[in-house]
Amino acid sequence: MLFSSARGGNVDIYVMDADGTHTRRMTTDPAVDQSADWSPDGVKFAFMSRRDGDYEIYTMRSDGRGLRQLTQNTLADGFPRWSPDGSRILFTSLRDGLFNLYLMNPDGSNVVQLTKGPGENMGGAWSPDGSKIAFLSTRDNGTAEIYVMEADGSNPVRLTTNKLAEGAKIAWSPDGSKIAFYAASNADTDIYVMDTDGGNVTRLTDGPSNDRSPTWSPDGLRIAFTSDRDGDDEIYVMNADGTGPVRLTTSVAPDVLDAWQR
C-alpha cells in the first residue's frame, strides 16, 4: 500500500505491506509529497508534490529512484491515477481556472482536457476495463456529486443525488460492479458503496469519526480506508461489507491511504 504521512517531519510517500508491516519511506523532499498511485505493473508510482513551489505531478520507480517531473504549470496539477493498461495518467488541474480532469501519457506528453465546466470536476477513478471514469462534479447543484463518463470525456451521467458533498476519493471495485466513496453525514464522513448505475447505496461505516479515502484490495474482498476514529488519521482495512475493521498504522502523525497495489 502507498500512503502519505508526516511521521518523518513533513508529508512524504511511504509504502507498506497489506498487513501494515515493512513500512518504507519513498520520498524525502522537504516539500509536501502526497496522493500517490501505482502503475499497473507496480514498477512506478505517480504522485503530486510542491517541490517546485506549486503542486505538480511526478513519477518515481518503486525502488525510490528515477524521479521524473511530468507537469510544469503555474497552477496546481494533482491526484494522478494510472489507467488500467498503463498507457495514460488521469489527473486534476486548475490550469484553466477551475478544477477539471485531464489525461496525459506517462511521460507527461499529449495532455488532453476531458471536462470543462460548469462547476468543478475532480477526483477521477478508472473503471477496471479502462472504458469509463467516475468523478466528482459540482455542475448541477453546486454540491459535489458522483458522475460517470466515457474515458474520452463524453456522455457524463450523474449517479448520486443525495447532496451529501461526496469526498474526492472514489474507488471502482476490481470486478467493475461497485463504486466506493465517502460522504458527509451529520458532523462526520462515512464510507459507502453503490452499484455503478448509482443504485443500492450501502453505508459501510457509521460512527463519530471521519472515515474516508476507500481503496479496494486487488481481490475485491476488502476495503482499506483512512479514519480518525482513534484520535488521529490512521489506515484501517475492513471486509467489503464493512465488517471486521482492523487498524494497520499506529503513527503519532497522520497517515492517509493513497493506493493498494493492483
Residue pairs with C-beta under 8 A, 6 or more apart in sequence:
1 15
1 16
1 17
1 18
1 215
1 224
1 235
1 248
1 257
1 258
1 259
1 260
1 261
2 13
2 14
2 15
2 26
2 36
2 37
2 38
2 45
2 258
2 259
2 260
2 261
3 13
3 14
3 15
3 16
3 36
3 235
3 249
3 255
3 256
3 257
3 258
4 11
4 12
4 13
4 14
4 33
4 34
4 35
4 36
4 255
4 256
4 258
5 11
5 12
5 14
5 249
5 251
5 253
5 254
5 255
5 256
6 12
6 253
6 254
7 14
7 251
7 252
7 253
7 255
8 25
8 28
10 30
10 31
10 32
11 32
11 33
11 34
12 25
12 26
12 27
12 28
12 29
12 33
13 25
13 26
13 27
13 33
13 34
13 36
13 45
13 47
13 258
14 23
14 24
14 25
14 26
14 255
15 23
15 24
15 26
15 62
16 22
16 23
16 24
16 248
16 249
18 217
18 224
18 237
18 260
19 248
20 235
20 247
20 248
20 249
23 249
26 36
26 45
26 60
26 64
27 33
27 47
27 49
27 60
27 64
29 49
29 51
30 51
31 49
31 50
31 51
32 49
32 50
33 47
33 48
33 49
33 51
34 47
34 48
34 49
34 256
34 258
35 47
35 48
35 78
35 79
35 80
35 258
36 45
36 46
36 47
36 258
36 259
37 45
37 46
37 47
37 80
37 81
37 82
37 258
37 259
38 44
38 45
38 62
38 82
38 259
38 261
38 262
39 45
39 46
39 59
39 82
39 86
39 106
40 82
40 83
40 84
40 85
40 86
40 262
41 86
42 62
42 261
42 262
43 61
43 62
44 59
44 60
44 61
44 62
44 66
44 106
45 59
45 60
45 62
45 259
46 57
46 58
46 59
46 70
46 80
46 81
46 82
46 89
47 57
47 58
47 59
47 60
47 80
47 258
48 55
48 56
48 57
48 58
48 77
48 78
48 79
48 80
49 55
49 56
49 57
49 58
50 56
51 58
52 69
52 72
54 73
54 74
54 75
54 76
55 76
55 77
55 78
56 69
56 70
56 71
56 72
56 73
56 77
57 69
57 70
57 71
57 77
57 78
57 80
57 89
57 91
57 108
58 67
58 68
58 69
58 70
59 66
59 67
59 68
59 70
59 106
60 66
60 67
60 68
68 107
68 108
69 108
70 80
70 89
70 104
70 106
70 107
70 108
71 77
71 91
71 93
71 104
71 108
73 93
73 95
75 93
75 94
75 95
75 97
76 93
76 94
77 91
77 92
77 93
77 94
77 95
78 91
78 92
78 93
79 91
79 92
79 122
79 123
79 124
79 168
80 89
80 90
80 91
81 89
81 90
81 91
81 124
81 125
81 126
82 88
82 89
82 90
82 106
82 126
83 89
83 90
83 126
83 130
83 151
84 126
84 127
84 128
84 129
84 130
85 130
86 106
87 105
87 106
88 103
88 104
88 105
88 106
89 103
89 104
89 105
89 106
90 101
90 102
90 103
90 114
90 124
90 126
90 133
91 101
91 102
91 103
91 104
91 124
92 99
92 100
92 101
92 102
92 121
92 122
92 123
92 124
93 99
93 100
93 101
93 102
95 102
96 113
96 116
98 117
98 119
98 120
98 121
99 120
99 121
99 122
100 113
100 114
100 115
100 116
100 117
100 120
100 121
100 122
101 113
101 114
101 115
101 121
101 122
101 124
101 133
101 135
101 153
102 111
102 112
102 113
102 114
103 110
103 111
103 112
103 114
104 110
104 111
104 112
113 153
114 124
114 133
114 149
114 152
114 153
115 121
115 135
115 137
115 149
115 153
115 156
117 139
118 139
119 137
119 138
119 139
119 140
119 142
120 136
120 137
120 138
120 144
121 135
121 136
121 137
121 139
122 135
122 136
122 137
122 168
123 135
123 136
123 167
123 168
123 169
123 170
124 133
124 134
124 135
124 170
125 133
125 134
125 135
125 170
125 171
125 172
125 179
126 132
126 133
126 151
126 172
127 133
127 134
127 148
127 172
127 176
127 196
128 172
128 173
128 174
128 175
128 176
129 176
130 151
131 150
131 151
132 148
132 149
132 150
132 151
133 148
133 149
133 150
133 151
134 146
134 147
134 148
134 159
134 170
134 172
134 179
134 196
135 146
135 147
135 148
135 149
135 170
136 144
136 145
136 146
136 147
136 166
136 168
136 170
137 144
137 145
137 147
137 156
138 144
138 145
139 147
140 158
141 163
143 163
143 164
143 165
144 165
144 166
144 167
144 168
145 158
145 159
145 160
145 161
145 162
145 163
145 166
146 158
146 159
146 160
146 166
146 170
146 179
146 181
146 198
147 156
147 157
147 158
147 159
148 156
148 157
148 159
148 196
149 155
149 156
149 157
158 198
159 179
159 194
159 196
159 197
159 198
160 166
160 194
160 198
160 201
161 198
162 183
162 201
164 183
164 184
164 185
165 183
165 184
166 181
166 182
166 183
167 181
167 182
167 183
167 184
167 189
167 212
167 213
169 181
169 182
169 212
169 213
169 214
169 215
170 179
170 180
170 181
171 179
171 180
171 181
171 214
171 215
171 216
171 223
172 178
172 179
172 180
172 196
172 216
173 179
173 180
173 193
173 216
173 220
173 240
174 216
174 217
174 218
174 219
174 220
174 262
175 220
176 196
177 195
177 196
178 193
178 194
178 195
178 196
179 193
179 194
179 195
179 196
180 191
180 192
180 193
180 204
180 214
180 215
180 216
180 223
181 191
181 192
181 193
181 194
181 214
182 189
182 190
182 191
182 192
182 211
182 212
182 213
182 214
182 225
183 189
183 190
183 192
185 203
185 206
187 208
188 207
188 208
188 209
188 210
188 211
189 210
189 211
189 212
190 203
190 204
190 205
190 206
190 207
190 211
191 203
191 204
191 205
191 211
191 212
191 214
191 223
191 225
191 242
192 201
192 202
192 203
192 204
193 201
193 202
193 204
193 223
193 240
194 200
194 201
194 202
202 242
203 242
204 223
204 238
204 241
204 242
205 211
205 225
205 227
205 238
205 242
205 245
207 229
208 229
209 227
209 228
209 229
210 227
210 228
211 225
211 226
211 227
211 229
212 225
212 226
212 227
213 225
213 226
213 256
213 257
213 258
214 223
214 224
214 225
215 223
215 224
215 225
215 257
215 258
215 259
215 260
216 222
216 223
216 240
216 260
217 223
217 224
217 237
217 260
218 260
218 261
218 262
220 240
221 239
221 240
222 237
222 238
222 239
222 240
223 237
223 238
223 239
223 240
224 235
224 236
224 237
224 248
224 257
224 260
225 235
225 236
225 237
225 238
225 257
226 233
226 234
226 235
226 236
226 255
226 256
226 257
227 233
227 234
227 236
228 234
229 236
230 247
232 252
232 253
232 254
233 254
233 255
233 256
234 247
234 248
234 249
234 250
234 251
234 254
234 255
235 247
235 248
235 249
235 255
235 256
235 257
236 245
236 246
236 247
236 248
237 245
237 246
237 248
238 244
238 245
238 246
249 255
